Amino acid sequence: MKEIKAYVRVEKAEEVLRALDEAGIDGVTLIDVMGMGAMADPQNTKYSIEYVEKYSRISKLEVVCRDENVHTVVETIRKAAYTGLKGDGMIYVSPVDMVVKIRTGAQGEAAL
């Protein structure tokens, strides 16, 4: 199993969620966050006195999926989030060692 974390433009988040739904991918978490550095949108940044850095609002999506679905999820996110401008975002893929469904106790892929 893999965990996919994607950081995308706020205005593209709904389009990405719709594309994932159409691809049959569910169980997505969406979080509004602040980003600095390479993933920040240079057209929409603010300055923070505390950090003395540029930051911008971005959306973070998290998905845990079976190994065979990773490329589908990544490409769906990439295509839906793409604008061609700097600050389109980043996608990270990490291994997941264990998943446990709290309600049933199901583990591994059965918990997905």
C-alpha positions, -999 to 999 in steps of 0.1 A, spaced: 0 0 0 10 36 -6 2 70 8 0 98 -17 3 134 -5 -4 161 -31 -1 198 -27 -21 217 -53 -34 252 -59 -65 259 -38 -85 268 -69 -77 234 -85 -86 212 -54 -123 207 -64 -113 198 -99 -88 172 -86 -114 158 -62 -139 155 -91 -113 137 -113 -104 113 -85 -141 105 -80 -146 99 -117 -115 76 -116 -132 56 -88 -107 67 -62 -124 75 -28 -111 79 7 -94 113 0 -86 138 27 -85 175 18 -67 200 41 -61 237 36 -25 245 45 1 272 39 31 265 18 66 281 14 93 274 -11 90 255 -44 53 246 -40 41 282 -32 24 301 -60 46 331 -67 15 350 -81 -4 346 -49 21 349 -20 21 369 12 49 378 35 52 366 71 71 387 96 75 356 119 91 335 91 104 363 69 95 341 39 69 340 12 39 317 18 7 310 0 -25 290 7 -25 256 -9 -46 224 -6 -32 191 6 -48 159 -5 -40 126 11 -49 92 -3 -39 57 8 -43 31 -19 -33 -3 -32 1 -5 -50 -16 -12 -83 -36 21 -81 -7 44 -74 0 55 -110 -37 61 -117 -40 83 -86 -8 102 -93 -16 108 -130 -52 118 -122 -40 144 -96 -12 156 -119 -35 162 -149 -63 178 -129 -40 201 -110 -19 212 -140 -20 249 -151 15 250 -165 25 278 -142 51 278 -114 35 267 -81 13 240 -96 23 218 -67 40 185 -58 30 149 -53 48 126 -29 44 88 -26 54 69 5 50 32 16 24 24 42 33 -4 65 0 -9 83 -36 2 80 -62 -6 107 -99 3 104 -109 15 139 -146 4 137 -140 -32 125 -104 -39 133 -98 -49 96 -61 -46 87 -41 -41 56 -58 -38 22 -90 -52 38 -92 -19 58 -93 1 26 
